[in-house]
Amino acid sequence: MIITEQKPLDEIVESLGAKTRVFLVGCGDCATACKTGGEAEIQKMKKILEEKGITVAGACIPDATCVAAKLKTALAPHLPALRQTEAVVVFSCGLGAQSFRDNDRLKLEVLPGCNSLSGAVLDSQGNLWEKCAMCGQCVLGKTAGICPVALCPKGLLNGPCGGMNKGKCELDPERDCAWVLIYREAEKKRSLENIKKIQPARNHKKAARPHVLIVNQSAAK
């Protein structure tokens, strides 16, 4: 799940420049959960833009905008409207916006309607929590299933810093120290020996961008 926030309206309008006819694309997955690109948000944005004299030629909300097949299926009925538009504003994460660009045969200008903040898990109450830094070197098996890279502002791999105070984070006294959480969880699971082992420094080469995962060998040729 990708956490997004909708861009300020002034920024969206400024990005359109002199364009007066646009198409809006949302996302039925992450952006809907974040309330930044679901049905309600797209309809609200449509109304706001039209009040500013901008014609919204159409809108659609693919099940997952970052998945090419789902994006194309959702856009197919809207091709006539897309041919009459000057730009597309995509209310999803940056992956969705780039997916639209990659699959757009009309070569339209694609503008982001949201800022992508982080990856997250969605809990049973609908809250989103960043719990994975996607660092490419997962240590969850050694830290009782709690990620110190994501939950510790300093990304420390070998215990808390000297600023930890009464179990709270030095940088945010309202938040529990990630390593205190790890210790408590390891204690419950009787796996304290794991967190006593010194972890080597992270290999930042593994976090080099861009990552590519080829799952269709024929498409890669």
C-alpha positions as CSV (number, residue, x, y, z in Angstrom):
1,M,0.0,0.0,0.0
2,I,1.4,3.4,-1.0
3,I,0.4,6.4,1.2
4,T,-0.4,9.5,-0.8
5,E,-1.6,13.1,0.0
6,Q,-3.5,15.2,-2.5
7,K,-1.5,18.1,-3.9
8,P,-2.7,21.6,-3.0
9,L,-5.3,22.8,-5.4
10,D,-3.2,25.9,-6.3
11,E,-0.4,23.6,-7.4
12,I,-2.7,21.4,-9.5
13,V,-4.2,24.4,-11.2
14,E,-0.8,26.0,-11.8
15,S,0.5,22.8,-13.4
16,L,-2.3,23.0,-15.9
17,G,-1.2,26.4,-17.2
18,A,-3.4,27.5,-20.0
19,K,-5.0,24.1,-20.5
20,T,-8.8,24.2,-20.2
21,R,-9.8,20.7,-20.9
22,V,-8.6,17.8,-18.7
23,F,-9.3,14.2,-17.9
24,L,-9.1,12.9,-14.3
25,V,-7.8,9.4,-13.3
26,G,-8.1,8.1,-9.8
27,C,-7.1,4.7,-8.3
28,G,-9.4,2.1,-6.8
29,D,-6.6,0.7,-4.6
30,C,-4.2,2.7,-2.5
31,A,-5.4,6.2,-3.3
32,T,-9.0,5.2,-2.5
33,A,-7.8,3.9,0.9
34,C,-6.0,7.1,1.5
35,K,-9.0,9.2,0.3
36,T,-6.9,11.0,-2.2
37,G,-8.1,9.4,-5.5
38,G,-11.3,7.5,-4.9
39,E,-14.7,8.2,-6.3
40,A,-15.6,10.9,-3.8
41,E,-12.3,12.7,-4.3
42,I,-12.5,12.6,-8.1
43,Q,-16.0,14.0,-8.1
44,K,-15.1,16.7,-5.7
45,M,-12.1,17.7,-7.8
46,K,-14.2,17.7,-11.0
47,K,-16.6,20.2,-9.4
48,I,-13.8,22.4,-8.1
49,L,-12.0,22.5,-11.5
50,E,-15.2,23.2,-13.4
51,E,-16.0,26.1,-11.0
52,K,-12.6,27.5,-12.1
53,G,-13.6,27.3,-15.7
54,I,-11.7,24.1,-16.5
55,T,-13.7,21.5,-18.5
56,V,-13.4,18.0,-17.2
57,A,-13.8,15.9,-20.3
58,G,-14.2,12.7,-18.3
59,A,-12.9,10.6,-15.4
60,C,-12.2,7.0,-14.5
61,I,-10.9,5.0,-11.5
62,P,-9.0,1.9,-12.5
63,D,-8.9,-0.9,-9.9
64,A,-5.2,-0.4,-9.7
65,T,-3.7,2.4,-11.8
66,C,-0.1,1.0,-11.5
67,V,-1.2,-2.3,-13.2
68,A,-1.1,-1.8,-17.0
69,A,-3.9,-4.4,-17.8
70,K,-6.3,-2.8,-15.3
71,L,-5.5,0.7,-16.4
72,K,-6.1,-0.1,-20.1
73,T,-9.4,-1.9,-19.3
74,A,-10.7,1.1,-17.3
75,L,-9.6,3.6,-19.9
76,A,-10.9,1.8,-23.0
77,P,-14.5,3.2,-22.8
78,H,-13.1,6.7,-22.3
79,L,-11.0,6.9,-25.5
80,P,-13.3,9.5,-27.2
81,A,-13.0,11.8,-24.2
82,L,-9.3,11.3,-23.9
83,R,-8.8,12.3,-27.6
84,Q,-10.5,15.6,-26.8
85,T,-8.4,16.4,-23.7
86,E,-5.3,18.5,-23.3
87,A,-3.9,16.9,-20.1
88,V,-4.5,14.1,-17.7
89,V,-4.3,14.6,-13.9
90,V,-3.7,11.3,-12.1
91,F,-4.7,11.1,-8.5
92,S,-2.6,8.1,-7.4
93,C,0.9,7.5,-6.3
94,G,3.8,8.3,-8.7
95,L,3.7,4.7,-9.9
96,G,0.1,5.2,-11.2
97,A,1.0,8.5,-13.0
98,Q,4.0,6.8,-14.7
99,S,2.0,3.8,-15.6
100,F,-0.5,6.0,-17.4
101,R,2.3,7.7,-19.3
102,D,3.9,4.4,-20.2
103,N,0.6,3.0,-21.6
104,D,-0.7,6.2,-23.2
105,R,-0.7,5.9,-27.0
106,L,-2.2,9.4,-27.4
107,K,0.9,11.0,-25.9
108,L,-1.1,13.3,-23.6
109,E,0.6,15.4,-20.9
110,V,0.3,13.5,-17.6
111,L,0.3,15.5,-14.4
112,P,0.4,14.2,-10.8
113,G,-2.5,15.1,-8.5
114,C,-0.9,13.5,-5.4
115,N,2.4,13.3,-3.6
116,S,3.7,9.8,-2.7
117,L,4.8,9.6,0.9
118,S,5.7,6.0,1.7
119,G,4.8,2.3,1.7
120,A,2.5,1.2,4.5
121,V,0.3,-1.5,5.9
122,L,-3.5,-1.1,6.2
123,D,-4.9,-2.1,9.6
124,S,-8.4,-3.4,10.3
125,Q,-9.6,0.1,11.2
126,G,-8.5,1.5,7.9
127,N,-5.4,3.3,9.2
128,L,-2.1,3.3,7.2
129,W,1.2,2.7,9.0
130,E,4.6,2.9,7.4
131,K,6.4,-0.2,8.6
132,C,8.8,-1.1,5.7
133,A,11.6,1.1,4.3
134,M,12.0,-1.2,1.3
135,C,15.8,-1.2,1.9
136,G,16.5,-4.5,0.1
137,Q,18.1,-6.0,3.2
138,C,15.3,-7.3,5.4
139,V,16.3,-7.9,9.0
140,L,12.8,-8.8,10.4
141,G,14.0,-12.3,11.2
142,K,16.5,-10.9,13.6
143,T,14.4,-8.0,15.1
144,A,11.3,-9.9,16.2
145,G,9.4,-8.9,13.1
146,I,9.7,-5.1,13.7
147,C,11.7,-3.0,11.2
148,P,14.2,-0.7,12.8
149,V,15.0,1.0,9.4
150,A,11.4,2.2,9.0
151,L,10.4,2.8,12.6
152,C,13.7,4.3,13.9
153,P,14.2,7.9,12.5
154,K,17.9,7.1,12.5
155,G,17.5,3.7,11.0
156,L,19.7,2.1,13.7
157,L,20.4,-1.6,13.3
158,N,22.1,-2.4,16.6
159,G,20.0,-1.0,19.4
160,P,18.8,2.4,20.5
161,C,20.8,5.6,20.4
162,G,22.0,7.4,23.5
163,G,19.1,9.9,23.3
164,M,16.4,7.3,24.1
165,N,14.6,8.4,27.3
166,K,12.3,6.2,29.3
167,G,11.5,4.1,26.3
168,K,10.7,7.1,24.1
169,C,12.3,8.3,20.9
170,E,14.8,11.2,21.1
171,L,13.4,12.9,18.1
172,D,9.7,12.4,19.0
173,P,9.1,12.0,22.8
174,E,5.5,11.0,22.0
175,R,6.7,7.9,20.1
176,D,8.0,4.6,21.5
177,C,11.6,3.9,20.7
178,A,11.7,1.3,17.9
179,W,14.4,-0.7,19.7
180,V,12.4,-0.8,22.9
181,L,9.5,-2.2,20.9
182,I,11.9,-4.8,19.4
183,Y,13.3,-5.8,22.8
184,R,9.8,-6.2,24.3
185,E,8.6,-8.3,21.3
186,A,11.8,-10.4,21.3
187,E,11.4,-11.0,25.1
188,K,7.8,-12.3,24.5
189,K,9.0,-14.6,21.8
190,R,12.1,-15.7,23.8
191,S,14.4,-14.6,21.0
192,L,16.5,-12.0,22.8
193,E,19.7,-13.8,21.5
194,N,18.9,-12.6,18.0
195,I,19.0,-9.0,18.8
196,K,22.3,-9.4,20.7
197,K,24.1,-10.2,17.4
198,I,25.8,-7.3,15.8
199,Q,24.4,-6.4,12.4
200,P,26.8,-5.2,9.7
201,A,26.3,-1.8,8.2
202,R,23.8,-1.6,5.5
203,N,24.9,-2.1,1.9
204,H,23.5,1.0,0.3
205,K,24.2,-0.3,-3.1
206,K,21.1,-2.5,-2.6
207,A,19.0,0.6,-2.3
208,A,20.3,2.0,-5.7
209,R,17.5,3.0,-8.1
210,P,15.8,2.0,-10.2
211,H,15.0,-1.6,-9.2
212,V,13.8,-3.9,-12.0
213,L,12.1,-7.3,-11.6
214,I,11.7,-9.2,-14.8
215,V,9.0,-11.8,-14.4
216,N,8.1,-12.2,-18.1
217,Q,11.3,-13.2,-19.9
218,S,9.8,-13.0,-23.3
219,A,8.8,-9.4,-22.7
220,A,12.3,-8.5,-21.7
221,K,13.8,-9.6,-25.0
